[in-house]
Amino acid sequence: MTTATQAPASDAKGHIDPAAKVTDQGVPVQTRSERPWSFDPADFGTPTGREVNWKHTPLDRVAPLLADEEAPHDVIGVEVSGPDAVEHRRLQKDEAPRGEIFRPEDVVSAIAWAQEPEAPLIRIPANVELDEPVIVTLTGRGGVAHAHVVIEAQANSRGTVVLRHEGSAAQAQNVEIIVRDGAALTVVSVQRWDDDAVHLAAHQARVDRDATLTHIVVSLGGGVVRVNPSVELAGSGAQGRLYGLSFADAGQHLESQVYLHHKGDHTNGDVLYKSALQGASARTVWIGDVLIGPDAVGTDSYEANRNLVLTDGARADSIPNLEIETGDIVGAGHASATGRFDDEQLFYLQARGIDEEQARRLVVLGFLAEIVQKIGIPSLEDEFIAAIEAELVGEGAE
């Protein structure tokens, strides 16, 4: 077993984060690809807040998920709807494809692995194209919950899986995503929890030859929500599109640590996360790491994070990182921007007879709609636009 003091096999070299954890051998973890992993929670210990992957997360608010204690299995109600062609069953810990790609990188993820004896599998069979999405509604009933979910798109399949989170709970969740050769899969994770909920999720995916994964995170509800997608473009011609939208109100902490690893040749990556913040102590955190490996020739990759701060007292942290280990690429870049309303945009709209409140509403909707429109499900897109409009009338802005 690989312990938390031993990095997974990698010879990647990159930037050194001064806050990176130092292993027992005295060697700092220099790059995202070297982050240690283990299936045993005891290998990690309790986070102190100095670790690179915990230094932005409010540990006091996520404390219920840091304890390796058995939790009941009826805290989250599960309802699944979708086409009959989709396979549903439960996997034991040693039953493939569970664990084919997933490696816990923190204590919460390791606890979720250990605490979930049976993991639900959602499988789209080979050569099947779904005509409607699979909707998995997860409703919290209060208490601590652990989950491990496996989503597999077999060769040359097409489909969309939506994970909807609502109600109240403290949930540690692992999502393992496997996209086989030639498949095209969209996974949408929607967080519309109650205000007291805590949600820490690790999404890990592998995208094989000529396959495409579109991964979308929408965080609108919950007290503390942290969804960390990690995607490996393993096969030649693989594509990864990672998008995110969040709207943080007073007291909310919404976070994503994104990792995109270009491993195969001629892979393509597009990362775009956008956040709006309003209210005292509203907080968003985005950390984006892109690694273009030594064999990823012909790669084209770009990551960006944009944040719109609407009121005083809100804070957006944005940290993009890019590592390139081959000179034979099409292109690579990253960008980050955080700011307030563009006065020129407001002036332009007001000069055409639109009052200030309506002008501000139009600017925010226009800013976030770019992500909403990437979902491709009209009912969800309408729901999220309505939710954003509700936020803008002042709910949660105290």
C-alpha positions as CSV (number, residue, x, y, z in Angstrom):
1,M,0.0,0.0,0.0
2,T,1.2,3.5,-0.8
3,T,1.3,5.5,2.3
4,A,0.7,9.2,2.8
5,T,4.5,9.8,3.1
6,Q,5.2,8.3,-0.3
7,A,4.3,10.1,-3.5
8,P,2.7,8.0,-6.4
9,A,5.1,7.1,-9.2
10,S,6.0,10.2,-11.1
11,D,9.1,12.0,-12.2
12,A,7.3,15.3,-12.8
13,K,9.2,18.4,-11.8
14,G,7.6,21.7,-11.3
15,H,7.0,24.7,-9.1
16,I,7.6,24.5,-5.4
17,D,4.8,25.6,-3.1
18,P,6.4,26.9,0.1
19,A,3.3,25.6,2.0
20,A,3.6,22.1,0.6
21,K,3.7,19.2,3.1
22,V,7.1,17.8,3.9
23,T,7.3,14.0,3.9
24,D,9.0,11.9,6.6
25,Q,12.0,11.8,4.3
26,G,12.3,15.6,4.5
27,V,11.5,16.1,0.9
28,P,8.8,18.7,0.1
29,V,5.9,17.8,-2.2
30,Q,7.0,20.0,-5.1
31,T,4.2,19.5,-7.6
32,R,0.6,18.5,-7.8
33,S,1.4,15.2,-9.5
34,E,3.5,14.1,-6.5
35,R,0.8,14.5,-3.9
36,P,0.8,11.4,-1.6
37,W,-2.2,9.0,-1.5
38,S,-3.4,6.1,0.6
39,F,-6.5,4.0,1.1
40,D,-5.8,4.1,4.9
41,P,-7.0,7.2,6.7
42,A,-4.4,6.6,9.4
43,D,-1.6,7.4,6.9
44,F,-2.7,11.0,6.6
45,G,-3.3,12.1,10.2
46,T,-5.5,15.1,11.1
47,P,-5.0,18.2,8.9
48,T,-3.4,21.2,10.6
49,G,-4.2,23.8,8.0
50,R,-0.6,24.1,6.9
51,E,-0.9,21.4,4.2
52,V,-1.1,22.6,0.6
53,N,-4.5,21.0,0.1
54,W,-6.0,22.2,3.3
55,K,-4.6,25.7,3.9
56,H,-7.7,27.5,2.3
57,T,-10.4,25.3,3.8
58,P,-12.1,26.2,7.2
59,L,-11.1,23.1,9.2
60,D,-13.3,24.0,12.1
61,R,-16.4,23.9,9.9
62,V,-15.5,20.5,8.3
63,A,-14.5,18.8,11.6
64,P,-17.3,16.2,11.5
65,L,-15.8,14.8,8.3
66,L,-12.2,14.5,9.7
67,A,-13.1,11.8,12.2
68,D,-12.7,8.2,11.2
69,E,-15.8,7.0,12.9
70,E,-18.5,4.8,11.5
71,A,-21.5,6.7,10.2
72,P,-25.1,5.5,9.5
73,H,-26.0,4.5,6.0
74,D,-29.4,6.2,5.9
75,V,-28.4,9.8,6.1
76,I,-28.6,10.4,2.4
77,G,-31.8,9.5,0.4
78,V,-31.0,8.4,-3.1
79,E,-33.3,8.6,-6.1
80,V,-32.2,7.6,-9.6
81,S,-34.0,8.3,-12.8
82,G,-32.9,7.7,-16.4
83,P,-33.1,5.5,-19.5
84,D,-33.5,1.7,-19.0
85,A,-30.3,1.1,-21.0
86,V,-28.2,2.4,-18.0
87,E,-26.8,-0.3,-15.7
88,H,-27.2,0.2,-12.0
89,R,-25.6,-2.1,-9.3
90,R,-23.4,-2.0,-6.3
91,L,-19.7,-2.8,-6.1
92,Q,-17.7,-4.3,-3.3
93,K,-14.3,-2.7,-2.5
94,D,-12.4,-5.3,-4.5
95,E,-14.9,-5.4,-7.4
96,A,-13.9,-3.8,-10.7
97,P,-14.1,-1.1,-11.9
98,R,-14.2,0.3,-8.3
99,G,-10.6,1.4,-7.5
100,E,-9.4,1.1,-11.1
101,I,-8.3,4.7,-11.1
102,F,-9.3,6.2,-7.7
103,R,-6.6,7.0,-5.2
104,P,-7.5,9.0,-2.0
105,E,-5.3,12.1,-1.6
106,D,-6.6,13.3,1.8
107,V,-8.0,11.9,5.0
108,V,-11.6,12.7,4.1
109,S,-11.4,10.8,0.8
110,A,-9.7,7.8,2.5
111,I,-12.4,7.7,5.2
112,A,-15.1,7.8,2.6
113,W,-13.4,4.9,0.8
114,A,-13.2,2.9,4.0
115,Q,-16.7,3.7,5.2
116,E,-18.5,2.8,2.0
117,P,-18.6,-1.1,1.8
118,E,-20.7,-1.0,-1.4
119,A,-20.3,1.6,-4.1
120,P,-23.1,2.3,-6.5
121,L,-22.2,1.9,-10.2
122,I,-23.7,3.9,-13.0
123,R,-22.6,2.4,-16.3
124,I,-23.5,3.4,-19.9
125,P,-23.0,0.3,-22.0
126,A,-20.8,0.3,-25.1
127,N,-22.2,1.9,-28.2
128,V,-25.3,3.2,-26.4
129,E,-26.3,6.8,-26.8
130,L,-28.6,8.0,-24.1
131,D,-31.5,10.2,-25.2
132,E,-32.0,11.7,-21.8
133,P,-29.7,12.3,-18.8
134,V,-29.3,10.0,-15.7
135,I,-30.4,12.1,-12.7
136,V,-29.2,11.0,-9.3
137,T,-30.9,13.1,-6.5
138,L,-29.1,12.9,-3.1
139,T,-31.1,14.3,-0.3
140,G,-29.5,14.9,3.1
141,R,-31.5,14.0,6.2
142,G,-29.0,15.4,8.8
143,G,-25.9,13.8,10.1
144,V,-22.6,12.5,8.7
145,A,-22.5,10.5,5.5
146,H,-19.8,8.8,3.3
147,A,-20.1,7.8,-0.3
148,H,-18.1,6.4,-3.2
149,V,-19.8,6.5,-6.6
150,V,-18.5,4.9,-9.8
151,I,-19.5,6.3,-13.2
152,E,-18.4,4.4,-16.3
153,A,-19.0,5.2,-19.9
154,Q,-18.0,2.2,-21.9
155,A,-16.4,2.3,-25.4
156,N,-18.2,4.6,-27.9
157,S,-21.1,5.4,-25.6
158,R,-22.7,8.8,-25.2
159,G,-24.5,10.2,-22.1
160,T,-24.9,12.6,-19.3
161,V,-25.1,11.9,-15.5
162,V,-26.3,14.6,-13.1
163,L,-25.6,14.4,-9.4
164,R,-28.0,16.7,-7.4
165,H,-27.2,17.4,-3.8
166,E,-29.9,18.9,-1.5
167,G,-31.1,18.9,2.1
168,S,-28.8,18.9,5.1
169,A,-25.8,16.7,5.8
170,A,-22.1,16.6,6.3
171,Q,-21.1,14.4,3.4
172,A,-17.7,13.1,2.3
173,Q,-18.0,11.9,-1.3
174,N,-15.7,10.1,-3.8
175,V,-16.7,10.0,-7.4
176,E,-14.7,7.8,-9.7
177,I,-15.2,8.5,-13.4
178,I,-14.0,6.2,-16.3
179,V,-14.4,7.2,-19.9
180,R,-13.5,4.4,-22.2
181,D,-12.1,4.6,-25.8
182,G,-14.3,6.8,-28.1
183,A,-16.9,7.6,-25.4
184,A,-18.3,11.0,-24.7
185,L,-19.5,11.6,-21.1
186,T,-20.9,14.7,-19.3
187,V,-21.0,14.7,-15.5
188,V,-22.7,17.6,-13.8
189,S,-22.4,17.9,-10.0
190,V,-25.0,20.3,-8.5
191,Q,-24.7,21.5,-4.9
192,R,-28.0,23.1,-3.7
193,W,-27.6,22.1,-0.1
194,D,-29.2,23.8,2.9
195,D,-27.2,26.5,4.5
196,D,-25.8,24.3,7.3
197,A,-24.6,21.5,5.0
198,V,-20.9,20.5,4.6
199,H,-19.9,18.8,1.3
200,L,-16.3,17.6,0.6
201,A,-16.0,15.7,-2.7
202,A,-13.1,14.2,-4.6
203,H,-13.9,13.5,-8.3
204,Q,-11.2,11.5,-10.1
205,A,-11.5,10.7,-13.8
206,R,-9.5,8.9,-16.5
207,V,-10.3,9.7,-20.2
208,D,-9.1,7.1,-22.7
209,R,-8.2,7.2,-26.4
210,D,-10.3,9.6,-28.5
211,A,-12.8,10.0,-25.6
212,T,-14.3,13.2,-24.1
213,L,-15.2,14.2,-20.6
214,T,-17.2,17.3,-19.9
215,H,-17.2,17.9,-16.1
216,I,-19.3,20.7,-14.7
217,V,-19.5,21.8,-11.0
218,V,-22.4,24.1,-10.0
219,S,-22.3,25.2,-6.3
220,L,-25.1,27.4,-5.1
221,G,-26.0,26.1,-1.7
222,G,-24.3,24.7,1.4
223,G,-22.3,26.2,4.2
224,V,-18.9,24.7,3.1
225,V,-18.7,23.0,-0.3
226,R,-15.4,21.7,-1.7
227,V,-15.5,19.8,-5.0
228,N,-12.0,18.8,-6.3
229,P,-12.0,17.3,-9.8
230,S,-8.8,15.5,-10.9
231,V,-8.8,14.4,-14.6
232,E,-6.2,12.4,-16.4
233,L,-6.3,12.6,-20.2
234,A,-4.6,9.2,-20.6
235,G,-5.3,8.2,-24.2
236,S,-4.2,9.7,-27.5
237,G,-6.7,12.3,-28.6
238,A,-8.5,12.5,-25.3
239,Q,-10.4,15.7,-24.4
240,G,-11.2,17.2,-21.0
241,R,-13.6,20.2,-20.5
242,L,-13.8,21.3,-16.9
243,Y,-16.2,24.0,-16.1
244,G,-17.5,25.5,-12.8
245,L,-20.0,28.0,-11.5
246,S,-20.5,29.2,-8.0
247,F,-22.4,32.0,-6.2
248,A,-21.3,32.6,-2.7
249,D,-23.5,34.4,-0.1
250,A,-22.7,35.7,3.3
251,G,-20.9,33.0,5.4
252,Q,-20.6,30.5,2.5
253,H,-17.3,28.9,1.6
254,L,-17.3,27.4,-2.0
255,E,-14.0,25.8,-3.1
256,S,-12.6,23.8,-6.0
257,Q,-9.1,22.4,-6.5
258,V,-8.8,21.4,-10.1
259,Y,-6.2,19.1,-11.6
260,L,-5.9,18.3,-15.3
261,H,-3.1,15.9,-16.3
262,H,-2.3,15.7,-20.0
263,K,-0.7,12.3,-20.2
264,G,-1.5,11.1,-23.8
265,D,-0.4,12.7,-27.0
266,H,-2.6,15.2,-28.9
267,T,-4.9,15.8,-25.9
268,N,-7.0,18.9,-25.5
269,G,-8.0,20.6,-22.3
270,D,-10.3,23.5,-21.5
271,V,-10.8,24.7,-17.9
272,L,-13.1,27.6,-17.0
273,Y,-14.5,28.4,-13.6
274,K,-16.5,31.5,-12.7
275,S,-17.8,32.8,-9.4
276,A,-19.9,35.6,-8.1
277,L,-19.7,36.7,-4.4
278,Q,-22.0,38.9,-2.3
279,G,-22.2,39.5,1.4
280,A,-19.8,39.7,4.4
281,S,-17.5,36.7,4.6
282,A,-18.6,35.2,1.3
283,R,-15.6,33.2,0.2
284,T,-14.6,31.3,-2.9
285,V,-11.4,29.4,-3.5
286,W,-10.2,28.1,-6.9
287,I,-6.8,26.3,-7.4
288,G,-6.1,25.1,-10.9
289,D,-3.2,22.8,-11.7
290,V,-2.4,21.7,-15.3
291,L,0.4,19.3,-16.0
292,I,1.5,18.5,-19.5
293,G,3.6,15.4,-19.2
294,P,6.6,14.4,-21.2
295,D,4.7,12.2,-23.6
296,A,1.8,14.7,-24.2
297,V,3.1,16.0,-27.5
298,G,0.7,18.0,-29.6
299,T,-1.3,19.1,-26.5
300,D,-3.5,22.2,-26.5
301,S,-4.6,23.4,-23.0
302,Y,-5.9,26.5,-21.3
303,E,-7.3,27.2,-17.9
304,A,-9.0,30.3,-16.5
305,N,-10.8,31.5,-13.4
306,R,-12.9,34.7,-13.3
307,N,-14.5,36.1,-10.1
308,L,-17.0,38.9,-9.8
309,V,-17.1,40.5,-6.3
310,L,-20.5,42.2,-5.7
311,T,-20.2,43.6,-2.2
312,D,-17.6,44.6,0.4
313,G,-16.4,41.8,2.7
314,A,-16.4,39.1,0.1
315,R,-13.1,37.3,-0.8
316,A,-12.1,35.3,-3.8
317,D,-8.8,33.3,-3.9
318,S,-7.5,32.2,-7.3
319,I,-4.3,30.3,-7.9
320,P,-3.6,29.0,-11.4
321,N,-0.5,26.7,-11.9
322,L,0.9,25.3,-15.2
323,E,3.6,22.7,-15.6
324,I,5.0,21.7,-19.1
325,E,7.4,18.9,-19.5
326,T,7.6,18.8,-23.3
327,G,8.3,21.5,-25.8
328,D,6.2,19.9,-28.6
329,I,2.8,21.4,-27.9
330,V,0.2,23.3,-29.8
331,G,-0.4,25.7,-27.0
332,A,-0.8,26.2,-23.2
333,G,-1.8,29.0,-21.0
334,H,-3.6,30.1,-17.9
335,A,-5.4,33.2,-16.6
336,S,-7.1,34.6,-13.5
337,A,-9.0,37.7,-12.8
338,T,-11.0,39.0,-9.8
339,G,-12.8,42.4,-9.8
340,R,-15.9,44.4,-9.2
341,F,-18.5,45.6,-11.6
342,D,-17.3,47.3,-14.7
343,D,-18.4,50.9,-14.4
344,E,-18.3,51.3,-18.2
345,Q,-20.8,48.4,-18.6
346,L,-23.1,49.9,-16.1
347,F,-22.9,53.3,-17.6
348,Y,-23.6,51.9,-21.1
349,L,-26.7,50.1,-19.9
350,Q,-28.0,53.0,-17.8
351,A,-27.4,55.4,-20.8
352,R,-29.9,53.2,-22.7
353,G,-32.7,53.7,-20.1
354,I,-31.9,50.6,-17.9
355,D,-32.0,51.4,-14.2
356,E,-28.9,50.6,-12.0
357,E,-30.4,47.5,-10.3
358,Q,-31.5,45.9,-13.6
359,A,-28.2,46.8,-15.2
360,R,-26.3,45.0,-12.4
361,R,-28.6,42.0,-12.8
362,L,-27.9,41.8,-16.5
363,V,-24.1,42.1,-16.0
364,V,-24.0,39.2,-13.5
365,L,-26.3,37.0,-15.5
366,G,-24.2,37.6,-18.6
367,F,-21.1,36.8,-16.7
368,L,-22.3,33.5,-15.3
369,A,-24.5,32.4,-18.3
370,E,-21.4,31.3,-20.2
371,I,-21.0,28.4,-17.8
372,V,-24.8,27.7,-17.5
373,Q,-25.1,27.3,-21.3
374,K,-22.4,24.6,-21.4
375,I,-24.6,22.2,-19.4
376,G,-26.8,21.4,-22.4
377,I,-29.9,20.5,-20.4
378,P,-32.6,23.2,-20.9
379,S,-34.5,22.4,-17.6
380,L,-31.3,22.7,-15.6
381,E,-30.1,25.8,-17.4
382,D,-33.5,27.5,-16.6
383,E,-33.3,26.4,-13.0
384,F,-29.8,27.8,-12.5
385,I,-30.6,31.2,-14.2
386,A,-33.6,31.5,-11.9
387,A,-31.5,30.6,-8.9
388,I,-28.9,33.3,-9.8
389,E,-31.7,35.8,-10.2
390,A,-33.0,34.9,-6.8
391,E,-29.6,35.4,-5.3
392,L,-29.4,38.9,-6.8
393,V,-32.5,40.2,-5.2
394,G,-30.7,40.1,-1.9
395,E,-31.1,36.7,-0.4
396,G,-28.0,35.8,1.7
397,A,-26.4,39.2,1.2
398,E,-26.6,40.4,4.8
